[in-house]
Amino acid sequence: MALIAASAFAQFQTGNIYGQVQAKDGSVLPGVTVTLTGVGAPQSTITDAQGDFRFINLSPGTYSIKAELAGFGTASRTGVGVRVGANADVTMVLNPSVTESITVTGEAPLLDVRKAGTAINVTKVELEKIPTSRDPWTILQQAPAVLVDRMNVGGNQSGQQSNYIGKGASAAQNTWNVDGVNITDEGATGSSPTYYDFDAFEEMQVTTGGSDPRIMTPGVQLNMVTKRGTNDFRGSGRYFYTPGKYQSEASVPTEAQTYLSHTNEVNFVRDYGAEAGGPIWKDHLWLWAAVAENKISNVNSALLGAIDTFDNIILRDKNAKVNAQLLPSNSGVGLYTYGDKVRNARSLGPFRPFETSWHQSGPTKVYKLEDTQIFGSSLYLTGMASKVDGGFRLDPNGGLGINAPTAWRGSDTVWHGNFAFYNTDRPQRQYRLDGSKFFDMGNLNHELKFGFGYRKTPVSSSSGWPGPTAGYWRFRSAGYCAARNLAAGCAQGKLFRDSNKSMDEKTNDLYVGDTIIAGNLTLQAGLRWDQQKGKNIANSAAANPVLATPVTGIPGCAPPNICQLPGVAYGGDSRSLKWDAVSPRIGLTYALGANKKTLLRAGYNRYVNQLGSTILGANLLAPYYSYFVFLGFDKNGDKAIQRDELVRLQAFYYVDPTNPGATTPNTRLDYSMKPPKTDELILGFERELITDFSVGVNYSYRRYTDMLETRPEKHQGQGDFYAASDYVVGGTAGGAFTDVDGKTITTGQVPFYVLKPGIDAPVYYVIRNRPDYRQTYNGIEVTATKRLANRWMLRGNVSYNNWTQHTGPNSFYDPTPRIQTVSPANQAWCLGACSGPVVERSAGSGSFKDVFINSKWSMNV
């Protein structure tokens, strides 16, 4: 049997064709020669004793099949589509007459009897023909039960990553795969490390649940497959331009008319690129390459009297792929992907003028080498090695270094002068060996899948404040100053020690699974083992220039407090946090009737969370800067903090004021913690009503347990955790309030709690499993799918999502309940017993921080 030059790791980048050859009377025919043509080199195989044949690990595309047997006519089938992670089942019928041939044109049946999970496939035709804002986050919105935090109108948000969740799994559990390479960013866990050329993709698949043992996490899995060269020379080019004049007029909200002249607007969106591919050596060696640039130019909201400022984002992408099949039983793939984002003014806005915005840069490069070998006619092995050079910089436009201007913030909350910097390096290396073995036992067909993987994802980053003081003044209103017994013109002086953090993370996985077919019943059973190890590694941070020596003689800076931020050298963790987990998977599908037009599905699956940046919470130099907050006055008006301008200590963060030079973090890891896990139950029904059109209903139940928390302890390392019994009622909160716009807000009244006398405020913390706590998800998806035929197609869905949390008496330490209002923030930031809906808040530097992803109902057509 010849092997097509296709990539391995079929779940993420290829599909399969399974079939059977029958005589006209329905009896199976062994020994039939079946030939496949289409993408890549032709293949041939011989049907087994049960008349079955298979072509696996096929690149997405359209194929033709021909069956031949001496003494019979031939049978041909054209237009058979292969989709990512999907299986096409075909039946070929041979006529006893050698002079009669049977030709069938059309796709394989729409229902996939081997599919026990929930996923959508977006084909090349849909990517090219359906108008969208042309980025992967827009495709994610099309999947049932996937909720995204923004609407991307005309591509104006394509230069930013959207936050999204699916079926109750947090955004940190999402994964990104390009041509079988897991490129998920572990520094901003669950996000993409780069941006993409939309026209470089052949197909995308969004998976939200299922029994495939190759999936680790409960989050949304996005699998993207780039185009490839074939035996035909082909290419395409594009130029898209969207001028801002085509947008509607946006009016400034009434409450903002006192300070805003206009809101955000699109200046223009421009997208151009080209791709081409073809044979270098027909049937043996193919090349494909693409290049693109996308510029998104927005006009930011402007204060009254201010000059308009432009936030320009440029996305540059290059892709190249070589497919080779020098031997009938061996194929190889080489992939190179380059994605860069350059942004002149990230976070530009009314309160962040140009000099305080960031210049963003940093390309991400992906390299992959892969080889597939077939042994005999039933054993496939694929080895893959990949490398990701990831990372980026956020440099303030005000400048870097000790001689750069100092940042300051006015009493009107507008920033001036400069801002903080951030840079990060996030390389990845991955090695995989995956295989499939086909065999029969009696009347049962088996497909055994197995594989092993290793992934290394270290992260290092640095952030701080430019200028001679490594800090800034925040000037306050006269009312603020008077309330603190200070004269008008007072300010908060914030002085920082840089946050320089590094971690090392390694992951091993091993899986085995079997697909058993017995008549109309298909059983999928699998087992997956994951071992994740993470460790904070040594790093250091220089002293704050103003607080290199202790400040004395002002309130708050007397013993035991030491108002100093000396340089520190952190030795890293003495041991690694290790998560071991075993995840069982089982899925069932049953096709009703001989024509298999109705399919019933059921599955039970367990997933585990990816470790990601969890360990950074216990890093001495993370997750944020160490800093002191003083009250004082800028006596000389130079906007830079001097020691003699500080009048008293107000607060401190991420530092022990009694030992600011400590090299032991205040937060530690519980090394006995378990990895958070998810148990899932799926029930489904799908019916092909007419050719190429089906409807379906899926129900999903999920239970999330062993979730993490950061709990304070009274003495470091002793596990004497704060509990609700350490608190007493301190008063009541709630009632009628007047907001900044003069509106009256009325809430219910609830008690708030304070620590009992004699119990100090928390200083030490532990990252551990949260006791007495769980989350559940119940969801229903109703879908309708019309495959492209007769010049039209359709994908539509309606989803009901019910994501709730359940808290027991030991799940919290501060018993203060939330105030009952319509604001979802009260549930997102609840301290105490918060049983009820879970509300995910958009997070990250590119997020809309007041957007809450909590829709009970969602619809997409």
N, C-alpha and C positions, 0 to 999 in steps of 0.2 A: 504494500500500500504506500503510495506517495504521500508526503506530508506537505501541506501548503505552507508558504513562508508567512506564518502568522505568529502573533505574540502569544505568550502563555498567560497563566493566571487568569483563566477564562472568566471568572466572576467579574473582573474589572475591565476587560478590554476586548473580549472575543465572545462568540456565540457558537452554537453547535447545530448540526443537522442529524437527526435520527430518522431511520426509515425501515420499511419492510417491503420486500418484493413478493407478490402473490400471483398465482395463476388466476385465470378468469373465474374458476370455481371457488376461489377463496383459500385454496391450499397454499402453504408457504413454499418458496422456491430457494433452496440453498444453491451455492455455486454460481450465482449470477454476478456478472461483472458490472459494477456500477461506477460510472465516471462523473466527476464533478468538474465543472468549468465556471469561471467567473473571476473573482479577485485573485490575482497571483497565478501560480502555475496550476495546470490541470492535475487532478488526483484521481486515483482509481482504487477500488477495493472489491472484495468478494463477499457476498452474503454468507452468513454462517448457517449452521444446521437449522436454525429457526427462521431463516430468510431475512435476518436483520442485517443492517449496515449502519455505519456511522461516519461522520466527518466532524471532528471536534477542533476546537481552537481556531475557528475561522474568523478572519477579519470581517467587520460589518460590511454589508453590501448585498448585491443581488447575484444569485447563482443559478445554473442550469444543471440538471441531473439526467443521465441517460443510463438505462438498464438493458443489458444484452445477455442472452443465453441461447446456446445452440439448440435448434429445434423449435424456437419461439420467435415471435416478432420482437421488435424493440419497443421500449416505452421511454418517453422523454417528458421532462417537466421543466418549464422555464419560469423565470420570475420569482424564484424562491428567495425570500428575504431573510437575512441573518442579522440579529440585533444583539447588542451588548448584553451579556449575562442571560440571554434567552435561548430557547430551544425550539427549533422548527421540526415538526413531525410530519413525514410524508409517507404515503403508500403508493408503490408503483405496481401496476398490473400489466402482466405480459399475456399476449394472446397466443394460443397454440399455433396459429398460422404464421409461418416464417415470412409471409409476404405482407402481413398487416402490422402497421406500426401505430402506437397510441401516443399522441402528444397532448399534454395538458399545460395550459398557460395559467399561472396564477400563484399567489402566495400559499404557504402552508396554512393549516388551520390556525385561527386566531388564538385559540385557547392553548396554553402551555401546560401539559399535564405534569411536568416536572417542577413547576413553580408553586412553592408553598408559602411564599412571602408576599410582601406588598412593595411594588416598585413601578416606575414608569420608564419607558424608553422614548427618547426624543431623537428622531432620525434626522439624517442630513436634509431631507426634503423639508421637514418642519423647521430646522434651524435656519434654512435659507429663505423659505417662502413666507413664513408667518411673521408679520411685523412685531418686533419686540425691541426692547432697549439694548439688546445684543451684549449681554454678559451672563455668566453662569448663574448669578444670583436671581436673575429673572427666570431662568429655567427652573430653579428650585421652587419658585412660587407656584409652578404648575402642578406640583406633586400634592396629592391629598394629604392633609394633616400637617403640612409644612407651613409655618407662620414666619413671615419676614417683617422686619421692623420699618420698612420704608417702601414708598412707591417710586420707582425709577421711571421718570417721565422723559421720553425722548433721549435717554442716555445721559441725563444731567447728573445721575448718581453713579455712573459706571466707573468713575475713578475712585470710589470708596467701597469698602467691604460692607455688605449688609449683615446684620445680626439675624440669625434664624434658629428656630427650634422645631423639633418634630416629635410628636407622640410623648410629650413629657420629658424627653431627654434634654439636658442643658446643652447650650451651644458649645461647651467645652468637649462634648462627646462626638461632635461631627468629624468626618474624615474626608480628605480630598485625595483623589487618585488620578494620575495622568498616565495613560498607556501602561497600567499595571504597577506604577510606582506610587507608593504612599508618600505624598509630599506634605502631609498635614503639619502645620506649624505647631511645635510643642512649646514655643515661647509664649505665644498667644493661643493657647491650646484650643484646637478645633477650628482654627481659621486657615485661610489660604496663605501661602508664603509669597504669592505673586499675583499678577493680573494677566489677562489672556487675549489672544487674537481669536475672536469669535468664529471667524471663517476658517480657522485651522482645524476645526473639529468635524469628524465624520458622524459622531453620535455621542449622546450623553445619556447616562442612566442615573436615576435617583432612587435609592433603596431606603425604605423606612422600617423594614422588619423582615425576618425570614429565618429559615433553618440552615442556610449555608454556613458550614463551620469556618469558612475563611473570614467571616466578619467578626470583629472583636467587640466593638462598642455598640451601645443602644442608640447612638445618634444617627443623623442623616448621613448616608454614604453617597457621595457624588463621584461617579466614575466617568471620566472623559477620555475619549479615544480620538487621537488626531488622524488626519487623512494619511494615505500612503500611495506610493507609486504602483501602477498596474502595468499590464502589457499594452495599454493604450496611452499615448501622449495626450495629456489634457492640462488645462490651466484656467485660471480665472483672475479677474481683477475687479476692483470696486473703488468707488469714490462716493461717499455719502456726506452731505452737508446739511445741517439744520441751523438756519439763522434764527437769532433771538426774536426777530419781528413776528414770527409765526406763533409766539406764545400769547396767551390772553393776558389782559391787564390784571395785575394783582393789587388789590387795595390794602393799605396799611390798616390793621385792626384798630378799632377805636381806642383801646387802652394803650396803644403804642404811638399814637399820633403826636403825642407831646414830645417825643424824642427821635422818631424814625421818619426819614423822608421817603424811603421805599424799602420793600422787602427783597429777598433773594430773587434774582432773575437769571435766565439763561442768556449768555452773550452769543455763543455758538457752540455747536458740536460738530467735529469733523473726523471722519473715519475713512482711511484709505489703506489699501494693501493689495498684494498679489500672491498667488500660489500656483505651483506647477509641479507636475510629476510625470514619470514614464519609465520605460525599461532602459536599463543600461545594457543588459544582456537578457533578451526575451526568455521568459519562463525561469530565469535564474537570479537576476539582480535588478532591483528597482530603486529609484530615488524620488523623493518628494521634498520640497522646500517651500517656505512661506515667509513673508515679511509684512509688517503692518505698523501703522501708527494711528493713535486715536487721541485727539485733543478735545478736552472738555473745558470750556471757558465759561465761568459763571461770574455775574456781578453780585457782590455781597450786599446784604442789608446795610444801609448807610444812616448815620445820625444826621439830624437836621444841620444843614450848613456844611456837611463834610463832602469831600470829593470822592466820587465813585472809585472803588478798588476792585481789581479783577483777580480771581482765584483760578489760575490756569493749571490744568493737569494734563500731562503728556504721558501716554502709555505706549511703549515701544516693545515690539515682540518679534522674535525670529524663531523659526522652527525648521528642523531638518530630520528626515528619517530615511534610513537605508534598510530595505528588506532583502534578504538573500536566501536562496535555496540552491546550493551548489550540488547537493546530493538528494536523491528522492526521500531519504529518511531523516534529513537534518535541515533545519532552517535557523536563521539568525536575524536579529533586529538590532539596529543601533539608532538611538534617539538623542537629539539635542534640542533643548528648549531654553529660550532666553526671554525673560520678561522684566521690564524696568518701568518704574513709575517715578516721574519727575514732577514735583509740584512746587510752584513758586511761593505759595502763601497758604499752607495748610492751617486751618482753624482761623483764618481771616474773618473778621466780623466787626460789628459795631463796637465791641468791647476789647477786640484784639486787632489794633491797627497793624499795618504792614510790618513794621520793625519788630513786632512781638509775635508775628506768625512764623511758621516753620517753612524752611526749604527742605523738601523731602527728596531723597534719592536713594538708590541702592538696587542694582539688578539682582535677580535670582536666576541661577542657571541650573538646569537639570540634565544629567547625563545618564544614559542607560545602555547596557549591553545585555543581550538575552540570546539564549540558544535552546532550541527544542530538538530532542532526539526521540524517534519512535523505534521501539524494539518489537520485532514481529509485527503483528497487526492489532495488538491490544494493550501495549504498555507505552505511555507517553511520559517523558520527563523533561522538565524545563528548568533551567538555571538562569538566574537574573542577578545582576549587580548594578547598583545605581548610586549616584552621588548628587546631592543638592547643595549648591553654594548659595545660602540664603542670608538675609540680613538687610538692614536699611539704616538710614540716618535721618534725624529730625534736627536740623541746625537752625537756631533762631536767626531771622534776618537782621537782627541787631548786632550780631557778631559773636565770636567765641574767644575764650581766653581771659586772662586776668585784666587785660587792658581794654576789654570790650565795655560798652556802656552798661550801666547798672539798670536793672529792671525796677520799676516802681508802679504803684497802682493808686489812682486817685480816689477821692471819697465818692466819686460817681461810679466807681468800680471799673473804669476804663484803664487798661494796661498801657504802659509807656516804656520806651527805651529799649527793652529787651525781654527775653523770656528764657525758660529752662531749655536745655538741650537733652537729646536722647539718641544713643546709637546702640545697635545690637548686631551680634553675629550669631547666626543660627544654621550651621551646617548640618547635613544629614548623610548617613551612609546606610545602605540597605542591601542585604543579600538574601536570596530566596531559592529554594528548591521545591518544586511542586510537581505532582504527577497524577496520572489517571490510569487505572487498570480495569479492563473490561473482561468479564467472564460470566459463564452460565453455570447454574447449579439446578439440575432438573429442568423444570419449566420456568425458573426464575432468572431474569437478566439482572446482573449486578454491574454497577459502575462505582468502583472504589476510588475515592479522592484522598490524597494525602499531601502533606507539605510541611516544611520547616522554614522559619524566617528569623533573621537577626537584623535589628535596626538600632543605630546609635544616633542620638539627637542631642548633643550638648547645646547649651545656650549661655551666652555671656552678653551683658549689657552694662551700660554706664549712663548715668543721668546726673545733672547738677545745674547750677546757676552760674552763668558767666559774670564777669566783672570783678572788681577788686574786693568785694565783700562776700561773694557767694551767698547773696541774700537780697532782700528787697524791703522797702517801706510800703506799707499799705495805709494810706492816709484815711482818716475816719471823720465822720460828721461831728459837728459841735455837740449834738445830742448824745452820741456814743461816748464822746470824751467826758461830758458832764456826768453821765451815769457812772463813770469810773473815777470821779473826783479829779479830773484833769482839765486843764485849760483847753480852749478851742485850738485846733491845729495839731492835736495829738495824732499819733500813728502807731501801728503795730510794726515792729521790726522783726522780720523772720530771717534767721540765719541757719544755713544748711551745711551738712556734711554730705558729700556726694554719695550716691547709691551705685556701687559697683558690685554686681552680682554675677556669679558663674555657677552652673550646675552641669553635671554629667548624667546622662540617662541612657540606659540600654534595655532593649526589649527582645525576648526570645518567644517564639510561638511554635506550637506543634499541633497539627490537626489531622484527623482522619474521619472520613465519612463514606457512607455507602448509599447508593440509590438503587432500590430494588423494585422491579416492575413485575407484577403478576396480573396479567389481564388488564382490567381497567383500573387497578389499584397501583399507586406508586407510593412507596415508603422511602423517606429520606431520614437517615439517622447519622448523627455525627457527635464528635467529642473534640473539644478544643482546650489546649493548655497554654496559658500565658504566664510568663515571668517578667515582671518589670522591676528594674532597679534604678534608683535615683539617689544622687549624692550632691550636696553643696560642696564646691571646691574652693581652695584658698584664694583670697583676694584682699585688697587693701584700699583704704580711702585716706586722702590727705586731710589735715586739720582745716577747719574753717579759718580763714585769714583773720577774722575779727575775734573769734573765740579760741585761738590757739592756746591762749593762757586764760585762767579763770577770771571772770568778771566778778568783782566784789563791791561791797558797800551799797548795794541796792536791795530793796525788799525781794525776797524769794531766792536770793543768791547767797544765803548764809547756810552754814552747815545744818543738816547733812547734805544739802544741795550743793553741787559744784556746777556753776554755769560756764561750761567749757565744752568744746567739741574738738578734742585732740585727734590726731591721726590714729587710725587703728589698722592692725593687720589681723585678718580673720584666717584661722587655720583650716577652715572647712569642717565638714562632718567627720566624725571618727568612724562611722560605719554607713552603709547604704540602707535606705528604706527599700524593702523588698516586698513586692506583691506577687503571690502565687495564686492562680485561680484555674479551676476546671469548669468548663461551660458545656453542658449537654445540649443537644439540638435534636428535635424530632419533628418531621413534617409528613402529612398524609394528603394525598389528593385522590379523588375517586371520580372517574368520568362515567356519567350515566348513559346507558344505551349503547348500541353498536356504533352510532355516528359520533358519539362523544361531544355532543353539542352543549352539554351541561356539566359543570365541574364543581365539585365540593372540595373545600380545603380546610385543613386544621393543622395547628402546629404549636409546640411548646419549645421555647428557646430561652437560654440564659446568656446574658452579656456581662462584661465587666468594663468599668471605666478605664480610660487611659490616664496614666499617672500625670503626664504633662508637667506643668509648672507648680504642682502641689508643694513640692519640697522647698521652693523658694520662700514660702511663708516662714520658714525657720532659719533663714539666712541672716546673719548679723547685718549685712549691708543691703537687705531687702525687707519687705517689698517696696519700701519708699525711703525717702531721705530721713536721716536723723536730724531733728531741728528743734531749736528753742524759739519761742515767741515772746517778745518783750513789748512793753509799752514805752513810748518815748516821744521825742520831738526832733525833727530835722532842723537843728539850730542854724546851720550855715546854708540851708537851702540847696545843697548840692545833690539831693536825692540818694545819697549813699550813706549807709549806717556807720557811725563812729561809736566807739565804746562810751564816750562821755555823753552821748545823746540818749542812752538807755536809762529809764527811771525805775522800772521794776519788771520782774519776771511775771509773765501771764500764763504761759503753758509750755509744755514740751511734748514731743511725739517721737516714738521709735528710738528712745534713748532713756536710760536709767539716770536721772539727775544726780543720784548719789554716787554713781560710778560711770561717768560718761565715756571713759576710755576702756570699758569692759570689752573683752574679746569673746565673751560667751553670749549668744543671743538670748533675748528675753522670751522667745518662743521656741519650743522644742517639738520634736516629732515623737509621737507614740509609735515606736517601732513594731508594736504588736498589732497595729491597726489592720483591718481587712480591706481589700479593695471594694469600693461600692459596686453593687451588682443589681442587675435588672432581670426579673423573670417575666416572660411574655407569653400570652396565650392569643392565638389568632384563629378565627373562624371565618370562612369565606364561601361565597357562592358566586359563580359566574356563568352566564348563559349567552351563547352565540345566537342572537335572534335571527339574523340573516347573514349571508356571506359577508365577511369583513366588518361586521358590526356586533358588538357585545355589550352587555350591561353586567354590573356586578355589585355586590355588597360585601364589605369586610368589617368585622368587629375585632378590635384589639383591646386587650387588657394588659396593663403593665403594673408591676409592683417594684418600687425602688427602695432598697434597704442598704444598711451599712454606709449611709451618707456621712460626709465629713463635716466637722465643725471646728472652730477654734474656741476652746473653753479655758477661762482663767483658773489658775491654781494659786493658793495662798503662799506656798513656799516652793521655790523652784525645784522641780524634780521629785517632789514628794507625792504628787497625785491627790492632794487635799483640795479638791475642786470646789469652787464657789457653787452654792446651791440656792434654791428659792428660800430655804430656811434662813439664809443669811440676810434677808431683806425684810423691811417693814414698810408699811404704807407711809408715804411722805406727803400725800395730798391728793388732789384730784386735778385732772387735765381735761380740757374740752370746754365747750360752751360756744359763745358767740365771739367771732373775731372779725376784724376789718382788715382786708388785704391791701396791698399797695395801690390797687386800682379803686379803692373805696367800696368794694363789694363786701357785703356781710356774709360770713360763712358760719353756719351753725352746726355743731357736732354734738354727739352724745358725750357724756362725762364718764370718765373711767378713773380708777385710782392709779397713781404711779408710785413706784417703790424706790426706796433708797436703802443703802447698806445700814445695818444696825450699828449703833455706837460701838467703837472699839475695833471694827473690822475695816482694814485699810482698803483703799481703792485697788483694783487689780493692776499688777505690774507684769506678772508672768503668765504665759499662755501655753496651751498644748494643742497641737493639731491631731485630732483623733476621730474615731467613729462617733457619730451623734447617737446617744442611747435613746430608746423609747420613741423613735421617730421613723416615719416612712412616708413615701409619696405613692400615689396610685394614679393611673391614667385609664380612662375608659373612652374609647373613640369608635365612631361608626363612619365609614366611607361609602358613599354611593357613587359609582363610576359609570361612564358611558364612553366607549372607544369605537371610533370608526376609522379603520385603516384606509389609507389613500387608495381609492378606486373610483372610476367614473368621475374623476376630476374633483372630488371633494373628500374631506376627512374631518374628524372631530375628536377632541379629547375633553371631557368635562367631568367635574366631580363636585360633590358637596360633602363636607366633613363636619362632624360634631366632635368637639374636643372637651373633655372634662378632666382637668388635671388638679388634683387636690393633695393636701398634706395633712398628716395626722400626728398630733403631738401628745405624748404622755407626760406625766408629772416630772420625769427625769430628763426630758428633752430640752429644758431651758433652765437658766439660773436666775435671770432677772424676770420676775413674774408680771412686769408691766404689760398689760394687753394693748392692742392697737385701738386707736380711736376710730369709731365707726363713722366713716365718711364715704363719699363716692370715689375718692381718690384712690387709685390702685397703689400709690406709693405706700399707703399705710399697711398694705399686705406685703409689699416687697421689702419693707424695712421693719417688720414686726420684731419685737424683742422677745416676748414671752410666748404664751400658749396661742399659737396661730393656726389651729386647725381650720381648714377651709381651702378656698382656691389658691393655687400657686400662681404668682404673677411674675413672669420673667421680665427683667428690665434690660433695655438695650444698653450694652456696655462696650467699653473700649474707646480709644482716642478718636475714632472716626464715627462714633455712634451718635444717635439722637437720645440724649440721656433722660429726657422726659417722655420717651416712648415706651409703652409697656406692651409686651407681646402676650396677650391673654384672650384672644378671640375664642368664644365658645363655638361659633359657627364660621366656616370659611367656604368659599366657592371659587372655582376657576373654570373658565371655558376657553 
